[in-house]
Structures are given as structure tokens and as C-alpha cells.
Amino acid sequence: MDDGAAAHAAEAIEAVWRNERLRILAGIARLVRDVGLAEELAQDALIAALEHWPREGVPDNPGAWLMTTAKHRALDRLRRDANLARKLEAIGLDLEAQQARVVPDFVDALDAKRADEIGDDLLRLIFTACHPLLALDARLALTLKLLGGLSTAEIARAFLAAEPTIAQRIVRAKRTLAEARVPYEVPRGAELRARLASVLEVIYLIFNEGYTATAGDDWMRPALAEQALRLGRVLAEVAGDAAEVHGLLALMELQASRSAARTDAQGRPVLLPGQDRGRWDGTAIARGLAALARAEALAAAQGEPLGPYALQAAIAACHARAATAAQTDWPRIVALYDALAQATPSPVIELNRAVAVSMAFGPAAALPLVDALAGEPALKNYQWLPSVRADLLVKLGRREEARAEFERAAAMARNQRERELLLERARAL
């Protein structure tokens, strides 16, 4: 085995794992009905690829190779299980029929005509991980790990929590689901509604990780954001009369519409005020605005106020409707943040509101709001707090203080592109 073949195999494994991991995990979870075991078996298939492909070459269909290998490992595991007969009876599977399959059935819910016959393994996976048997934090952490493929550190960053805490949540969640033999299925009726809120939150966190990566060399992880969008579109079909489903979909569509303008030719971040709005995706904006209108109509018909996702979508719509940054309706955005802060109080929301206040009423009005957040434990390692403060200080002519704040923000940033942007702004001062 030469170095060139090994390098080619390594690149192929990385690419196919990134693209096929979710499909393999969901398919194996459907077979073994245990998300923790499914993750272990999928990892076994990856290890097998790392052992075989450098010697034997990359197979013609690497995704099918990984799926087949993972299924064989799953079937071997089931055969060794002393309770095989009971498990097969409980989950209603024919062992030989499963062995004959290479790729599981995937039904795109957007093309399905009957919402109660969804055959999407990914949707089954997310509803299983979001089972009410688990605490909310555990549901979020487990689904981000399984569906988003995020590391424990990345999930901790998303939660603004300690990494060991998240690791413990994930382990306990897997054990709880396995011991309770939670059905691997999409709930229906009242149970679907009860579990919808945590599913929406999980999808939003996955989208956020794709939209602005917490760590690594890239500013965005487009495949992750697209996966969240796909799940959001599926949910809009499943729960079409839930306003917040459409609110979340609107928010993701409107934010994703800016993706092409969020980096320059060298992959460096371009913040909202400096983006070329001609590069925004008009089709995605139209989809987002239509979803927002649907959310607003449903909320009005049900006599309810707009939920947090619809409110955030309304904020994104203010940007989408402005032909230039100067034409943005900042007073309306401040009012929307006021409503959002009442609906879901959060220091991050207060920080974003302070940015809107600075744009609407000036930096002097916003700086006290930012300073009031300095002692918030949840923002202790949140790089955007000193970054926002630095922006305000620049506008107030306090350049030395601003430079120190940009440097402090850069030291907190774990995303390489983000860190470079903050250091560049510090150097400019």
C-alpha cells in the first residue's frame, strides 16, 4: 500500500462518512431499535473502512459498502444476543429479509401524499431522540450528537454548558432509551404535538451549527444547515397546522438565503452590514416569507401570539425586505426583540436586542445594555459579547478599549475564521 493510495482512501472515507453517516445511523437504528447501539455499529463500519479501503481500494459504491457492513455487524450482534427471539418478535422484523437488504427504505415526506404514513428514517430518529421520557436538555444533546454529528464539545458550545455535563447527558439518554425500549417511530396525533417543541428546538440548534460553525476552519457547515432545512420542511408537512413549525422553517429559509454572501472568495466571514445583497437567494427569501405568512395566519386564526421562531423569522424578514443595509427598519426590529425577550427571556436575545438598539438609536443607548450583561454566567465564554461591545466602543471613538475587546473576543473564539476576523478588526485599530 503506497502513500498515495492511503491518502486517496482517507479522503474518500472522510467524504462518504460526512455524506452518508446519517443515513447509515438511521437505517441501523431502524434495525436494532437502539440509537446508542446503532451509533456504535455505524462507527464499527467506519473502522472497517479505515482498515480495508487503503489495502483493497475504495469500493464503487462506498455508501452502500458502509451500510452493508454496518448491517452485517448489527445482524451478528443480534445473533449473539441471548434474547434474539424476543427482540425480533418485539420489533416485528424478519432477520433474513433484513440481511438481504443493502439500503434501507427512505421516503421523502415532501413527496408523500399522506402525512400519517411517513417512512423517513431520519424523522423517526429525531423523534426517538426527542422522546418525552428524556429531560429536555438530554433530548437536545442526544439529537445533536446523533443527527447533527456534532462533537460533545460543539454541543456544549451550543448549549453554553460545560463539556462533561453534556457528555453525561448523552450517555444517560442512550441508556434510558435502551432500557425503556422506546419505539423507533414517528408519533401521531396528540403525542406528535407534545413532542414537537423539543424537536423544533433541536432542528434550530442543528441549523445554527451549520449556519455559523462553533469550531473548525470553516465559517459555515452547509450540509448541516441543509439537513436542518430538510427536516424543517418535512415537519411542515407533518404538522401543517402548527404555527411555530412554519415559523422555524421561515427563519431557516431567510437566514440560509444569505449563505452565498456570508463569505468572500477566500472563505473569510462577511458580516451582515457588508454583504452584497445581490448574492442573497431570492427563491429562498420567497419561501421564507411565504412560510412566515403561513405562521402569522395560523397564529391569528388560533388566537395566539407569534412564537419565538416566528418572531425571529420576522426579524430576518426585516433584513430580507431591505434593499440596502441603510434601509433596514431597525425600530421594528427592536420592537420584535422586545416581544421575543418576553416570550423567551435569554441573555443572548438581550445582547442581540442591544445591537438593534445601537442601530436604531445610537451606540450610546446600547452600551449600558451590553455592560449590564457582563456578569451573565451563560455569556462568560461567549465571544460575541466582547465583540459587540468593541463595535460600540469603536463608534464612540474609544479605540484602545475596542481593540482590547476584539482581542478578548478572539481569544474566546474556537472557529478559526471567526478568530481571524476578530483579530483583523483588532489590528485595524
C-alpha positions as CSV (number, residue, x, y, z in Angstrom):
1,M,0.0,0.0,0.0
2,D,1.6,3.3,-1.1
3,D,1.1,6.7,0.5
4,G,-1.0,7.9,-2.5
5,A,-3.5,5.1,-2.2
6,A,-3.7,5.6,1.6
7,A,-4.3,9.3,1.2
8,H,-7.0,8.7,-1.5
9,A,-8.7,6.2,0.8
10,A,-8.6,8.6,3.7
11,E,-10.1,11.4,1.6
12,A,-12.8,9.0,0.3
13,I,-13.7,7.8,3.8
14,E,-14.0,11.3,5.2
15,A,-16.2,12.4,2.3
16,V,-18.5,9.4,2.3
17,W,-18.8,9.4,6.1
18,R,-19.8,13.1,6.1
19,N,-22.4,12.4,3.4
20,E,-23.7,9.0,4.5
21,R,-23.3,8.9,8.3
22,L,-26.9,10.0,9.0
23,R,-28.4,7.6,6.5
24,I,-26.4,4.7,7.9
25,L,-27.2,5.6,11.5
26,A,-30.9,5.9,10.9
27,G,-31.1,2.7,8.9
28,I,-29.2,0.7,11.5
29,A,-31.3,2.3,14.3
30,R,-34.4,1.0,12.5
31,L,-33.0,-2.5,12.5
32,V,-31.7,-2.7,16.1
33,R,-34.2,-0.2,17.7
34,D,-31.4,1.2,19.9
35,V,-29.9,4.5,19.0
36,G,-26.8,4.0,21.2
37,L,-26.1,0.6,19.7
38,A,-26.8,2.0,16.2
39,E,-24.2,4.7,16.7
40,E,-21.7,2.0,17.9
41,L,-22.3,-0.2,14.9
42,A,-22.0,2.7,12.4
43,Q,-18.7,3.5,14.0
44,D,-17.6,-0.1,13.6
45,A,-18.4,0.1,9.9
46,L,-16.2,3.3,9.7
47,I,-13.4,1.5,11.4
48,A,-13.7,-1.4,8.9
49,A,-13.4,1.0,6.0
50,L,-10.3,2.5,7.6
51,E,-8.8,-1.0,7.7
52,H,-9.9,-2.3,4.3
53,W,-10.1,0.6,1.8
54,P,-6.4,1.6,2.0
55,R,-5.4,-2.1,1.1
56,E,-8.3,-3.1,-1.2
57,G,-9.2,0.2,-2.8
58,V,-12.3,2.4,-2.5
59,P,-15.4,0.4,-3.5
60,D,-17.5,1.5,-6.4
61,N,-20.4,2.4,-4.1
62,P,-18.7,3.4,-0.8
63,G,-22.0,4.4,0.9
64,A,-23.6,1.0,0.2
65,W,-20.4,-0.7,1.4
66,L,-20.6,1.1,4.7
67,M,-24.3,0.4,5.1
68,T,-23.9,-3.3,4.3
69,T,-21.0,-3.6,6.7
70,A,-22.9,-1.9,9.4
71,K,-26.0,-4.1,8.8
72,H,-23.8,-7.2,8.9
73,R,-22.4,-6.1,12.3
74,A,-25.9,-5.4,13.5
75,L,-27.1,-8.8,12.5
76,D,-24.1,-10.5,14.1
77,R,-24.8,-8.6,17.2
78,L,-28.4,-9.7,17.2
79,R,-27.5,-13.3,16.7
80,R,-25.2,-13.2,19.6
81,D,-27.9,-11.7,21.8
82,A,-29.4,-14.3,24.1
83,N,-32.7,-12.5,23.7
84,L,-32.8,-12.5,19.9
85,A,-36.1,-14.3,19.5
86,R,-37.8,-11.9,22.0
87,K,-36.3,-8.8,20.3
88,L,-37.3,-10.0,16.8
89,E,-40.8,-10.6,18.0
90,A,-41.0,-7.2,19.7
91,I,-39.8,-5.2,16.8
92,G,-41.5,-7.4,14.1
93,L,-38.5,-7.9,11.9
94,D,-37.6,-10.8,9.7
95,L,-33.9,-11.4,10.1
96,E,-33.3,-12.9,6.7
97,A,-35.3,-10.3,5.0
98,Q,-33.2,-7.6,6.7
99,Q,-30.0,-9.3,5.8
100,A,-31.0,-9.3,2.1
101,R,-31.4,-5.5,2.1
102,V,-28.5,-3.3,1.2
103,V,-30.0,0.1,1.7
104,P,-33.0,0.9,3.9
105,D,-36.2,2.4,2.6
106,F,-36.1,6.2,2.6
107,V,-39.3,8.0,1.9
108,D,-39.1,11.8,1.3
109,A,-42.0,13.2,3.3
110,L,-42.2,16.2,1.0
111,D,-43.3,13.8,-1.8
112,A,-45.6,11.8,0.3
113,K,-49.3,12.4,0.0
114,R,-50.3,11.1,3.4
115,A,-48.6,12.7,6.3
116,D,-49.6,9.8,8.6
117,E,-47.5,7.3,6.5
118,I,-44.1,8.9,6.7
119,G,-41.3,6.5,6.1
120,D,-38.4,8.8,6.7
121,D,-35.8,7.1,8.9
122,L,-34.2,10.4,9.8
123,L,-37.5,11.7,11.1
124,R,-38.0,8.5,13.2
125,L,-34.5,9.0,14.6
126,I,-35.1,12.6,15.7
127,F,-38.5,11.8,17.3
128,T,-36.9,8.9,19.1
129,A,-34.1,11.0,20.4
130,C,-36.7,13.7,21.5
131,H,-38.8,11.2,23.4
132,P,-40.5,12.9,26.5
133,L,-39.0,10.1,28.6
134,L,-35.8,12.2,28.4
135,A,-35.2,15.5,30.0
136,L,-35.3,18.4,27.5
137,D,-31.6,19.0,27.7
138,A,-30.9,15.4,27.2
139,R,-33.2,15.3,24.1
140,L,-31.4,18.2,22.6
141,A,-27.9,16.9,23.3
142,L,-28.6,13.4,22.0
143,T,-30.2,14.6,18.8
144,L,-27.4,17.0,18.1
145,K,-25.0,14.1,18.6
146,L,-26.9,11.6,16.5
147,L,-28.4,13.7,13.8
148,G,-26.1,16.6,13.7
149,G,-22.9,14.5,14.1
150,L,-21.6,17.2,16.4
151,S,-18.8,16.5,18.9
152,T,-19.5,16.8,22.6
153,A,-17.5,20.0,22.7
154,E,-19.6,21.5,19.9
155,I,-22.8,20.6,21.6
156,A,-21.5,22.1,24.9
157,R,-20.8,25.3,23.0
158,A,-24.3,25.4,21.5
159,F,-25.8,24.9,25.0
160,L,-23.3,27.3,26.6
161,A,-22.7,24.5,29.1
162,A,-19.7,22.5,30.4
163,E,-18.5,19.7,28.2
164,P,-18.5,17.0,30.9
165,T,-22.1,17.9,31.6
166,I,-23.1,17.3,28.0
167,A,-21.2,14.0,27.8
168,Q,-23.1,12.7,30.9
169,R,-26.4,13.8,29.4
170,I,-25.7,11.9,26.2
171,V,-24.6,8.7,27.9
172,R,-27.7,8.7,30.3
173,A,-30.0,9.5,27.4
174,K,-28.9,6.5,25.4
175,R,-29.1,4.2,28.4
176,T,-32.6,5.4,29.2
177,L,-33.9,4.9,25.7
178,A,-32.4,1.4,25.5
179,E,-33.7,0.3,28.9
180,A,-37.2,1.7,28.2
181,R,-37.3,0.0,24.7
182,V,-38.7,3.2,23.2
183,P,-40.4,2.5,19.9
184,Y,-38.5,3.7,16.9
185,E,-41.3,5.5,15.2
186,V,-42.9,8.9,14.3
187,P,-45.7,9.7,16.9
188,R,-49.1,10.7,15.7
189,G,-52.0,12.8,17.0
190,A,-51.7,14.4,20.4
191,E,-48.3,12.7,21.1
192,L,-46.9,14.3,18.0
193,R,-47.9,17.8,19.2
194,A,-46.5,17.1,22.7
195,R,-43.1,16.2,21.3
196,L,-42.9,18.9,18.6
197,A,-41.5,21.7,20.7
198,S,-38.3,19.9,21.6
199,V,-37.9,18.7,18.0
200,L,-38.1,22.2,16.7
201,E,-35.5,23.4,19.2
202,V,-33.2,20.6,18.2
203,I,-33.6,21.4,14.5
204,Y,-32.9,25.0,15.1
205,L,-29.7,24.2,17.0
206,I,-28.5,21.9,14.2
207,F,-29.2,24.7,11.7
208,N,-27.3,27.2,13.8
209,E,-24.3,24.9,13.9
210,G,-24.4,24.7,10.1
211,Y,-25.0,28.4,9.7
212,T,-22.1,29.5,11.9
213,A,-19.8,26.7,13.0
214,T,-18.7,26.8,16.6
215,A,-15.3,25.3,15.8
216,G,-13.0,24.2,13.0
217,D,-11.6,26.0,10.0
218,D,-14.8,26.9,8.1
219,W,-17.3,29.7,8.9
220,M,-20.2,27.5,7.8
221,R,-21.1,23.9,7.5
222,P,-23.6,24.0,4.7
223,A,-24.5,20.3,4.7
224,L,-25.6,20.6,8.3
225,A,-27.8,23.6,7.6
226,E,-29.3,21.9,4.6
227,Q,-30.1,18.8,6.8
228,A,-31.9,21.0,9.3
229,L,-33.8,22.7,6.5
230,R,-34.9,19.3,5.1
231,L,-36.1,18.2,8.5
232,G,-38.0,21.5,8.9
233,R,-39.7,21.1,5.5
234,V,-40.7,17.5,6.5
235,L,-42.1,18.8,9.7
236,A,-44.1,21.5,7.9
237,E,-45.8,18.6,6.1
238,V,-46.3,16.5,9.2
239,A,-47.7,19.3,11.4
240,G,-49.1,21.7,8.9
241,D,-51.4,23.5,11.4
242,A,-48.7,24.3,13.9
243,A,-47.7,27.9,13.5
244,E,-44.2,27.5,15.1
245,V,-43.3,24.8,12.6
246,H,-43.7,27.3,9.8
247,G,-42.1,30.0,11.9
248,L,-39.0,27.9,12.3
249,L,-39.0,27.0,8.6
250,A,-39.3,30.7,7.7
251,L,-36.4,31.6,10.0
252,M,-34.1,29.0,8.5
253,E,-35.0,29.8,4.9
254,L,-34.5,33.5,5.4
255,Q,-31.2,33.0,7.1
256,A,-30.0,30.4,4.6
257,S,-30.8,32.8,1.8
258,R,-27.7,34.9,2.8
259,S,-25.3,32.0,2.7
260,A,-23.6,32.8,-0.6
261,A,-22.9,36.3,0.6
262,R,-21.6,35.4,4.1
263,T,-18.0,34.6,2.9
264,D,-15.7,36.2,0.5
265,A,-13.6,34.4,-2.2
266,Q,-11.1,33.3,0.4
267,G,-13.8,31.9,2.7
268,R,-13.5,34.7,5.2
269,P,-16.6,35.8,7.0
270,V,-18.6,38.8,5.7
271,L,-20.9,40.2,8.4
272,L,-24.4,41.3,7.6
273,P,-23.8,45.1,7.0
274,G,-21.1,44.3,4.4
275,Q,-22.8,41.6,2.5
276,D,-23.7,42.0,-1.2
277,R,-27.4,41.6,-1.1
278,G,-27.4,40.9,-4.8
279,R,-26.0,37.5,-3.8
280,W,-28.8,36.7,-1.5
281,D,-31.0,33.8,-2.7
282,G,-34.3,35.4,-3.9
283,T,-36.0,32.0,-4.1
284,A,-35.1,31.1,-0.5
285,I,-36.3,34.6,0.6
286,A,-39.7,34.0,-1.2
287,R,-40.0,30.6,0.5
288,G,-39.2,32.1,3.9
289,L,-41.6,35.0,3.5
290,A,-44.4,32.6,2.5
291,A,-43.7,30.3,5.5
292,L,-43.7,33.4,7.8
293,A,-47.1,34.5,6.3
294,R,-48.4,31.0,7.0
295,A,-47.2,31.1,10.6
296,E,-48.7,34.5,11.1
297,A,-52.1,33.4,9.6
298,L,-52.2,30.2,11.8
299,A,-51.3,32.1,15.0
300,A,-54.0,34.7,14.2
301,A,-56.6,32.0,13.4
302,Q,-55.8,30.2,16.7
303,G,-55.8,33.4,18.7
304,E,-52.2,33.1,19.8
305,P,-49.3,35.5,19.7
306,L,-46.3,34.7,17.4
307,G,-44.0,32.2,18.9
308,P,-40.2,32.7,19.3
309,Y,-39.3,31.2,15.9
310,A,-41.9,33.2,14.1
311,L,-40.6,36.4,15.9
312,Q,-37.1,35.6,14.9
313,A,-38.3,35.0,11.3
314,A,-40.0,38.4,11.4
315,I,-36.7,40.0,12.3
316,A,-34.9,38.1,9.5
317,A,-37.7,39.3,7.2
318,C,-36.9,42.9,8.0
319,H,-33.4,42.4,6.7
320,A,-34.6,40.4,3.6
321,R,-37.1,43.2,2.6
322,A,-34.4,45.9,2.9
323,A,-32.7,46.6,-0.5
324,T,-29.7,48.0,1.4
325,A,-28.4,47.9,4.9
326,A,-29.3,51.5,5.4
327,Q,-32.9,50.9,4.6
328,T,-33.4,48.3,7.4
329,D,-36.3,49.0,9.7
330,W,-34.3,48.9,13.0
331,P,-37.0,50.4,15.2
332,R,-39.3,47.5,14.2
333,I,-36.5,45.0,14.9
334,V,-36.1,46.5,18.4
335,A,-39.9,46.0,18.9
336,L,-39.7,42.4,17.7
337,Y,-36.8,41.7,20.1
338,D,-38.8,43.2,22.9
339,A,-41.6,40.7,22.2
340,L,-39.0,37.9,21.8
341,A,-37.4,38.7,25.1
342,Q,-40.8,38.5,26.8
343,A,-41.6,35.1,25.1
344,T,-38.2,33.5,25.8
345,P,-36.0,35.5,28.2
346,S,-32.3,35.0,27.4
347,P,-29.1,36.9,27.7
348,V,-28.3,36.1,24.1
349,I,-31.5,37.7,23.0
350,E,-30.8,40.7,25.2
351,L,-27.4,41.0,23.5
352,N,-29.0,40.9,20.0
353,R,-31.5,43.4,21.1
354,A,-28.7,45.8,22.2
355,V,-27.3,45.6,18.7
356,A,-30.6,46.5,17.3
357,V,-30.9,49.4,19.8
358,S,-27.5,50.7,18.7
359,M,-28.6,50.7,15.0
360,A,-31.9,52.3,15.8
361,F,-30.9,54.8,18.5
362,G,-27.1,55.0,18.6
363,P,-24.2,53.3,20.4
364,A,-24.5,55.4,23.5
365,A,-28.0,54.0,24.1
366,A,-26.8,50.4,23.6
367,L,-23.6,50.3,25.6
368,P,-25.2,50.3,29.0
369,L,-27.4,47.4,27.9
370,V,-24.3,45.4,26.9
371,D,-22.4,46.3,30.0
372,A,-25.4,45.0,32.1
373,L,-24.8,41.6,30.6
374,A,-21.2,41.4,31.6
375,G,-21.9,39.3,34.7
376,E,-24.2,36.7,33.0
377,P,-22.8,33.2,33.6
378,A,-24.1,32.0,30.3
379,L,-22.1,34.6,28.4
380,K,-18.9,34.1,30.3
381,N,-17.2,32.5,27.3
382,Y,-19.4,33.9,24.6
383,Q,-17.2,35.8,22.1
384,W,-19.9,37.9,20.7
385,L,-20.4,39.8,24.0
386,P,-16.9,41.5,23.9
387,S,-17.2,41.7,20.1
388,V,-20.5,43.7,20.3
389,R,-19.0,45.8,23.0
390,A,-16.0,46.5,20.8
391,D,-18.2,47.6,17.9
392,L,-20.0,50.1,20.1
393,L,-16.7,51.4,21.5
394,V,-15.4,52.0,18.0
395,K,-18.5,54.0,17.1
396,L,-18.0,56.0,20.3
397,G,-14.3,56.7,19.4
398,R,-12.9,54.6,22.3
399,R,-10.5,52.8,20.0
400,E,-8.0,51.4,22.6
401,E,-10.8,49.8,24.6
402,A,-12.3,48.5,21.5
403,R,-9.1,46.8,20.4
404,A,-8.7,45.1,23.7
405,E,-12.3,43.8,23.5
406,F,-11.8,42.4,20.0
407,E,-8.7,40.6,21.2
408,R,-10.6,39.2,24.2
409,A,-13.3,38.0,21.8
410,A,-10.8,36.4,19.5
411,A,-9.3,34.5,22.5
412,M,-12.7,33.0,23.2
413,A,-13.5,32.1,19.6
414,R,-13.0,28.4,18.6
415,N,-13.8,28.8,14.9
416,Q,-10.6,29.7,13.0
417,R,-12.4,32.0,10.6
418,E,-14.2,33.8,13.3
419,R,-10.9,34.2,15.3
420,E,-9.2,35.7,12.2
421,L,-12.0,38.1,11.6
422,L,-11.9,39.4,15.2
423,L,-8.0,39.7,15.2
424,E,-8.2,41.5,11.9
425,R,-10.6,44.0,13.4
426,A,-8.3,44.4,16.4
427,R,-5.3,45.1,14.2
428,A,-7.2,47.7,12.2
429,L,-7.5,49.7,15.5
